[in-house]
Amino acid sequence: MAQSRGTTIKALADELDIHPSVIGKWCKQFLDTEDRQVLFSGNGNKSLTPEQKQIKQLKTALKDKDLEVEILKKAISIFPRKTEYLSIHSNESSAIYC
C-alpha cells in the first residue's frame, strides 16, 4: 500500500495510527505466504483447519463437562444422601423421606 501510494511506511503507519513495525510484519507475512486466502481470513481471526476446529470444539466440550462435574461434587457435599438422612432421623416420628 505504501509503495503503491508513493509514501513511506512511517507516513502510512502515522496515517493508520499504528506502529511501523506492524506494517513491516504484514509485508513479511504477505511476501512469505503463497495462499493469500489463508493470510487475510478476516477480522483478525486465523483460519483453522477442520482438525483444529474439531480440537477447539472438543476442548470447549471437555471444559464444560469438567465444570458440570465440579458442580455435582459440590451438590453432593451439600445435600445429604438418603441413607444418611434415614439413619440420622430414624427415631423421629415426623421425619420426611424423599
Chimera marker file (.cmm) of the C-alpha trace (Angstrom):
<marker_set name="trace">
<marker id="1" x="0.000" y="0.000" z="0.000" r="1" g="1" b="0" radius="0.5"/>
<marker id="2" x="2.787" y="2.362" z="0.903" r="1" g="1" b="0" radius="0.5"/>
<marker id="3" x="4.677" y="1.552" z="-2.288" r="1" g="1" b="0" radius="0.5"/>
<marker id="4" x="1.611" y="1.856" z="-4.496" r="1" g="1" b="0" radius="0.5"/>
<marker id="5" x="0.780" y="5.247" z="-2.968" r="1" g="1" b="0" radius="0.5"/>
<marker id="6" x="4.347" y="6.528" z="-3.220" r="1" g="1" b="0" radius="0.5"/>
<marker id="7" x="4.639" y="7.092" z="0.536" r="1" g="1" b="0" radius="0.5"/>
<marker id="8" x="6.846" y="5.731" z="3.300" r="1" g="1" b="0" radius="0.5"/>
<marker id="9" x="5.917" y="3.053" z="5.800" r="1" g="1" b="0" radius="0.5"/>
<marker id="10" x="6.335" y="5.623" z="8.576" r="1" g="1" b="0" radius="0.5"/>
<marker id="11" x="3.841" y="8.010" z="6.933" r="1" g="1" b="0" radius="0.5"/>
<marker id="12" x="1.372" y="5.176" z="6.340" r="1" g="1" b="0" radius="0.5"/>
<marker id="13" x="1.724" y="3.997" z="9.956" r="1" g="1" b="0" radius="0.5"/>
<marker id="14" x="1.062" y="7.523" z="11.190" r="1" g="1" b="0" radius="0.5"/>
<marker id="15" x="-1.995" y="7.751" z="8.956" r="1" g="1" b="0" radius="0.5"/>
<marker id="16" x="-3.358" y="4.421" z="10.245" r="1" g="1" b="0" radius="0.5"/>
<marker id="17" x="-2.308" y="5.210" z="13.829" r="1" g="1" b="0" radius="0.5"/>
<marker id="18" x="-0.288" y="2.003" z="14.202" r="1" g="1" b="0" radius="0.5"/>
<marker id="19" x="3.371" y="1.254" z="14.827" r="1" g="1" b="0" radius="0.5"/>
<marker id="20" x="5.526" y="0.970" z="11.688" r="1" g="1" b="0" radius="0.5"/>
<marker id="21" x="6.723" y="-2.487" z="12.759" r="1" g="1" b="0" radius="0.5"/>
<marker id="22" x="3.155" y="-3.768" z="12.341" r="1" g="1" b="0" radius="0.5"/>
<marker id="23" x="3.198" y="-2.803" z="8.682" r="1" g="1" b="0" radius="0.5"/>
<marker id="24" x="6.608" y="-4.436" z="8.327" r="1" g="1" b="0" radius="0.5"/>
<marker id="25" x="5.225" y="-7.633" z="9.858" r="1" g="1" b="0" radius="0.5"/>
<marker id="26" x="2.256" y="-7.563" z="7.476" r="1" g="1" b="0" radius="0.5"/>
<marker id="27" x="4.557" y="-7.097" z="4.484" r="1" g="1" b="0" radius="0.5"/>
<marker id="28" x="6.747" y="-10.003" z="5.571" r="1" g="1" b="0" radius="0.5"/>
<marker id="29" x="3.702" y="-12.266" z="6.056" r="1" g="1" b="0" radius="0.5"/>
<marker id="30" x="2.378" y="-11.250" z="2.650" r="1" g="1" b="0" radius="0.5"/>
<marker id="31" x="5.656" y="-11.963" z="0.886" r="1" g="1" b="0" radius="0.5"/>
<marker id="32" x="6.245" y="-15.278" z="2.732" r="1" g="1" b="0" radius="0.5"/>
<marker id="33" x="2.745" y="-16.700" z="2.144" r="1" g="1" b="0" radius="0.5"/>
<marker id="34" x="1.682" y="-18.204" z="-1.139" r="1" g="1" b="0" radius="0.5"/>
<marker id="35" x="-2.009" y="-18.671" z="-0.273" r="1" g="1" b="0" radius="0.5"/>
<marker id="36" x="-3.420" y="-15.131" z="0.168" r="1" g="1" b="0" radius="0.5"/>
<marker id="37" x="-6.838" y="-16.508" z="1.252" r="1" g="1" b="0" radius="0.5"/>
<marker id="38" x="-5.266" y="-18.006" z="4.386" r="1" g="1" b="0" radius="0.5"/>
<marker id="39" x="-3.223" y="-14.891" z="5.127" r="1" g="1" b="0" radius="0.5"/>
<marker id="40" x="-6.138" y="-12.473" z="5.226" r="1" g="1" b="0" radius="0.5"/>
<marker id="41" x="-9.001" y="-14.581" z="6.549" r="1" g="1" b="0" radius="0.5"/>
<marker id="42" x="-10.825" y="-11.603" z="8.061" r="1" g="1" b="0" radius="0.5"/>
<marker id="43" x="-11.453" y="-9.936" z="11.418" r="1" g="1" b="0" radius="0.5"/>
<marker id="44" x="-8.040" y="-10.865" z="12.754" r="1" g="1" b="0" radius="0.5"/>
<marker id="45" x="-9.058" y="-14.489" z="13.219" r="1" g="1" b="0" radius="0.5"/>
<marker id="46" x="-6.763" y="-17.162" z="11.940" r="1" g="1" b="0" radius="0.5"/>
<marker id="47" x="-8.190" y="-19.739" z="9.570" r="1" g="1" b="0" radius="0.5"/>
<marker id="48" x="-8.373" y="-23.092" z="11.277" r="1" g="1" b="0" radius="0.5"/>
<marker id="49" x="-8.103" y="-26.436" z="9.584" r="1" g="1" b="0" radius="0.5"/>
<marker id="50" x="-11.016" y="-28.823" z="10.136" r="1" g="1" b="0" radius="0.5"/>
<marker id="51" x="-8.860" y="-30.756" z="12.617" r="1" g="1" b="0" radius="0.5"/>
<marker id="52" x="-8.040" y="-27.565" z="14.552" r="1" g="1" b="0" radius="0.5"/>
<marker id="53" x="-11.720" y="-26.620" z="14.634" r="1" g="1" b="0" radius="0.5"/>
<marker id="54" x="-12.610" y="-30.065" z="15.982" r="1" g="1" b="0" radius="0.5"/>
<marker id="55" x="-9.879" y="-29.876" z="18.632" r="1" g="1" b="0" radius="0.5"/>
<marker id="56" x="-11.121" y="-26.452" z="19.719" r="1" g="1" b="0" radius="0.5"/>
<marker id="57" x="-14.695" y="-27.744" z="19.885" r="1" g="1" b="0" radius="0.5"/>
<marker id="58" x="-13.657" y="-30.821" z="21.887" r="1" g="1" b="0" radius="0.5"/>
<marker id="59" x="-11.624" y="-28.724" z="24.336" r="1" g="1" b="0" radius="0.5"/>
<marker id="60" x="-14.655" y="-26.486" z="24.913" r="1" g="1" b="0" radius="0.5"/>
<marker id="61" x="-16.901" y="-29.515" z="25.469" r="1" g="1" b="0" radius="0.5"/>
<marker id="62" x="-14.384" y="-31.025" z="27.897" r="1" g="1" b="0" radius="0.5"/>
<marker id="63" x="-14.167" y="-27.773" z="29.828" r="1" g="1" b="0" radius="0.5"/>
<marker id="64" x="-17.990" y="-27.680" z="30.093" r="1" g="1" b="0" radius="0.5"/>
<marker id="65" x="-18.092" y="-31.280" z="31.342" r="1" g="1" b="0" radius="0.5"/>
<marker id="66" x="-15.376" y="-30.590" z="33.924" r="1" g="1" b="0" radius="0.5"/>
<marker id="67" x="-17.432" y="-27.671" z="35.212" r="1" g="1" b="0" radius="0.5"/>
<marker id="68" x="-20.537" y="-29.884" z="35.440" r="1" g="1" b="0" radius="0.5"/>
<marker id="69" x="-18.591" y="-32.477" z="37.441" r="1" g="1" b="0" radius="0.5"/>
<marker id="70" x="-17.358" y="-29.819" z="39.877" r="1" g="1" b="0" radius="0.5"/>
<marker id="71" x="-20.903" y="-28.516" z="40.369" r="1" g="1" b="0" radius="0.5"/>
<marker id="72" x="-22.217" y="-32.023" z="41.029" r="1" g="1" b="0" radius="0.5"/>
<marker id="73" x="-19.409" y="-32.712" z="43.517" r="1" g="1" b="0" radius="0.5"/>
<marker id="74" x="-20.359" y="-29.578" z="45.436" r="1" g="1" b="0" radius="0.5"/>
<marker id="75" x="-24.051" y="-30.513" z="45.336" r="1" g="1" b="0" radius="0.5"/>
<marker id="76" x="-23.305" y="-33.968" z="46.749" r="1" g="1" b="0" radius="0.5"/>
<marker id="77" x="-21.403" y="-32.445" z="49.654" r="1" g="1" b="0" radius="0.5"/>
<marker id="78" x="-24.244" y="-30.003" z="50.409" r="1" g="1" b="0" radius="0.5"/>
<marker id="79" x="-27.218" y="-32.382" z="50.249" r="1" g="1" b="0" radius="0.5"/>
<marker id="80" x="-27.161" y="-35.465" z="52.487" r="1" g="1" b="0" radius="0.5"/>
<marker id="81" x="-27.677" y="-38.858" z="50.935" r="1" g="1" b="0" radius="0.5"/>
<marker id="82" x="-31.000" y="-40.580" z="51.544" r="1" g="1" b="0" radius="0.5"/>
<marker id="83" x="-29.419" y="-43.355" z="53.622" r="1" g="1" b="0" radius="0.5"/>
<marker id="84" x="-27.627" y="-40.827" z="55.821" r="1" g="1" b="0" radius="0.5"/>
<marker id="85" x="-30.863" y="-38.911" z="56.320" r="1" g="1" b="0" radius="0.5"/>
<marker id="86" x="-32.749" y="-42.068" z="57.258" r="1" g="1" b="0" radius="0.5"/>
<marker id="87" x="-30.190" y="-43.175" z="59.833" r="1" g="1" b="0" radius="0.5"/>
<marker id="88" x="-29.984" y="-39.722" z="61.411" r="1" g="1" b="0" radius="0.5"/>
<marker id="89" x="-33.738" y="-39.185" z="61.597" r="1" g="1" b="0" radius="0.5"/>
<marker id="90" x="-34.995" y="-42.763" z="62.107" r="1" g="1" b="0" radius="0.5"/>
<marker id="91" x="-36.031" y="-42.052" z="65.718" r="1" g="1" b="0" radius="0.5"/>
<marker id="92" x="-38.123" y="-39.023" z="64.764" r="1" g="1" b="0" radius="0.5"/>
<marker id="93" x="-41.775" y="-39.705" z="64.024" r="1" g="1" b="0" radius="0.5"/>
<marker id="94" x="-42.133" y="-36.602" z="61.843" r="1" g="1" b="0" radius="0.5"/>
<marker id="95" x="-39.181" y="-37.295" z="59.567" r="1" g="1" b="0" radius="0.5"/>
<marker id="96" x="-39.686" y="-36.521" z="55.888" r="1" g="1" b="0" radius="0.5"/>
<marker id="97" x="-38.409" y="-39.100" z="53.444" r="1" g="1" b="0" radius="0.5"/>
<marker id="98" x="-37.552" y="-38.465" z="49.834" r="1" g="1" b="0" radius="0.5"/>
<link id1="1" id2="2" r="1" g="1" b="0" radius="0.2"/>
<link id1="2" id2="3" r="1" g="1" b="0" radius="0.2"/>
<link id1="3" id2="4" r="1" g="1" b="0" radius="0.2"/>
<link id1="4" id2="5" r="1" g="1" b="0" radius="0.2"/>
<link id1="5" id2="6" r="1" g="1" b="0" radius="0.2"/>
<link id1="6" id2="7" r="1" g="1" b="0" radius="0.2"/>
<link id1="7" id2="8" r="1" g="1" b="0" radius="0.2"/>
<link id1="8" id2="9" r="1" g="1" b="0" radius="0.2"/>
<link id1="9" id2="10" r="1" g="1" b="0" radius="0.2"/>
<link id1="10" id2="11" r="1" g="1" b="0" radius="0.2"/>
<link id1="11" id2="12" r="1" g="1" b="0" radius="0.2"/>
<link id1="12" id2="13" r="1" g="1" b="0" radius="0.2"/>
<link id1="13" id2="14" r="1" g="1" b="0" radius="0.2"/>
<link id1="14" id2="15" r="1" g="1" b="0" radius="0.2"/>
<link id1="15" id2="16" r="1" g="1" b="0" radius="0.2"/>
<link id1="16" id2="17" r="1" g="1" b="0" radius="0.2"/>
<link id1="17" id2="18" r="1" g="1" b="0" radius="0.2"/>
<link id1="18" id2="19" r="1" g="1" b="0" radius="0.2"/>
<link id1="19" id2="20" r="1" g="1" b="0" radius="0.2"/>
<link id1="20" id2="21" r="1" g="1" b="0" radius="0.2"/>
<link id1="21" id2="22" r="1" g="1" b="0" radius="0.2"/>
<link id1="22" id2="23" r="1" g="1" b="0" radius="0.2"/>
<link id1="23" id2="24" r="1" g="1" b="0" radius="0.2"/>
<link id1="24" id2="25" r="1" g="1" b="0" radius="0.2"/>
<link id1="25" id2="26" r="1" g="1" b="0" radius="0.2"/>
<link id1="26" id2="27" r="1" g="1" b="0" radius="0.2"/>
<link id1="27" id2="28" r="1" g="1" b="0" radius="0.2"/>
<link id1="28" id2="29" r="1" g="1" b="0" radius="0.2"/>
<link id1="29" id2="30" r="1" g="1" b="0" radius="0.2"/>
<link id1="30" id2="31" r="1" g="1" b="0" radius="0.2"/>
<link id1="31" id2="32" r="1" g="1" b="0" radius="0.2"/>
<link id1="32" id2="33" r="1" g="1" b="0" radius="0.2"/>
<link id1="33" id2="34" r="1" g="1" b="0" radius="0.2"/>
<link id1="34" id2="35" r="1" g="1" b="0" radius="0.2"/>
<link id1="35" id2="36" r="1" g="1" b="0" radius="0.2"/>
<link id1="36" id2="37" r="1" g="1" b="0" radius="0.2"/>
<link id1="37" id2="38" r="1" g="1" b="0" radius="0.2"/>
<link id1="38" id2="39" r="1" g="1" b="0" radius="0.2"/>
<link id1="39" id2="40" r="1" g="1" b="0" radius="0.2"/>
<link id1="40" id2="41" r="1" g="1" b="0" radius="0.2"/>
<link id1="41" id2="42" r="1" g="1" b="0" radius="0.2"/>
<link id1="42" id2="43" r="1" g="1" b="0" radius="0.2"/>
<link id1="43" id2="44" r="1" g="1" b="0" radius="0.2"/>
<link id1="44" id2="45" r="1" g="1" b="0" radius="0.2"/>
<link id1="45" id2="46" r="1" g="1" b="0" radius="0.2"/>
<link id1="46" id2="47" r="1" g="1" b="0" radius="0.2"/>
<link id1="47" id2="48" r="1" g="1" b="0" radius="0.2"/>
<link id1="48" id2="49" r="1" g="1" b="0" radius="0.2"/>
<link id1="49" id2="50" r="1" g="1" b="0" radius="0.2"/>
<link id1="50" id2="51" r="1" g="1" b="0" radius="0.2"/>
<link id1="51" id2="52" r="1" g="1" b="0" radius="0.2"/>
<link id1="52" id2="53" r="1" g="1" b="0" radius="0.2"/>
<link id1="53" id2="54" r="1" g="1" b="0" radius="0.2"/>
<link id1="54" id2="55" r="1" g="1" b="0" radius="0.2"/>
<link id1="55" id2="56" r="1" g="1" b="0" radius="0.2"/>
<link id1="56" id2="57" r="1" g="1" b="0" radius="0.2"/>
<link id1="57" id2="58" r="1" g="1" b="0" radius="0.2"/>
<link id1="58" id2="59" r="1" g="1" b="0" radius="0.2"/>
<link id1="59" id2="60" r="1" g="1" b="0" radius="0.2"/>
<link id1="60" id2="61" r="1" g="1" b="0" radius="0.2"/>
<link id1="61" id2="62" r="1" g="1" b="0" radius="0.2"/>
<link id1="62" id2="63" r="1" g="1" b="0" radius="0.2"/>
<link id1="63" id2="64" r="1" g="1" b="0" radius="0.2"/>
<link id1="64" id2="65" r="1" g="1" b="0" radius="0.2"/>
<link id1="65" id2="66" r="1" g="1" b="0" radius="0.2"/>
<link id1="66" id2="67" r="1" g="1" b="0" radius="0.2"/>
<link id1="67" id2="68" r="1" g="1" b="0" radius="0.2"/>
<link id1="68" id2="69" r="1" g="1" b="0" radius="0.2"/>
<link id1="69" id2="70" r="1" g="1" b="0" radius="0.2"/>
<link id1="70" id2="71" r="1" g="1" b="0" radius="0.2"/>
<link id1="71" id2="72" r="1" g="1" b="0" radius="0.2"/>
<link id1="72" id2="73" r="1" g="1" b="0" radius="0.2"/>
<link id1="73" id2="74" r="1" g="1" b="0" radius="0.2"/>
<link id1="74" id2="75" r="1" g="1" b="0" radius="0.2"/>
<link id1="75" id2="76" r="1" g="1" b="0" radius="0.2"/>
<link id1="76" id2="77" r="1" g="1" b="0" radius="0.2"/>
<link id1="77" id2="78" r="1" g="1" b="0" radius="0.2"/>
<link id1="78" id2="79" r="1" g="1" b="0" radius="0.2"/>
<link id1="79" id2="80" r="1" g="1" b="0" radius="0.2"/>
<link id1="80" id2="81" r="1" g="1" b="0" radius="0.2"/>
<link id1="81" id2="82" r="1" g="1" b="0" radius="0.2"/>
<link id1="82" id2="83" r="1" g="1" b="0" radius="0.2"/>
<link id1="83" id2="84" r="1" g="1" b="0" radius="0.2"/>
<link id1="84" id2="85" r="1" g="1" b="0" radius="0.2"/>
<link id1="85" id2="86" r="1" g="1" b="0" radius="0.2"/>
<link id1="86" id2="87" r="1" g="1" b="0" radius="0.2"/>
<link id1="87" id2="88" r="1" g="1" b="0" radius="0.2"/>
<link id1="88" id2="89" r="1" g="1" b="0" radius="0.2"/>
<link id1="89" id2="90" r="1" g="1" b="0" radius="0.2"/>
<link id1="90" id2="91" r="1" g="1" b="0" radius="0.2"/>
<link id1="91" id2="92" r="1" g="1" b="0" radius="0.2"/>
<link id1="92" id2="93" r="1" g="1" b="0" radius="0.2"/>
<link id1="93" id2="94" r="1" g="1" b="0" radius="0.2"/>
<link id1="94" id2="95" r="1" g="1" b="0" radius="0.2"/>
<link id1="95" id2="96" r="1" g="1" b="0" radius="0.2"/>
<link id1="96" id2="97" r="1" g="1" b="0" radius="0.2"/>
<link id1="97" id2="98" r="1" g="1" b="0" radius="0.2"/>
</marker_set>
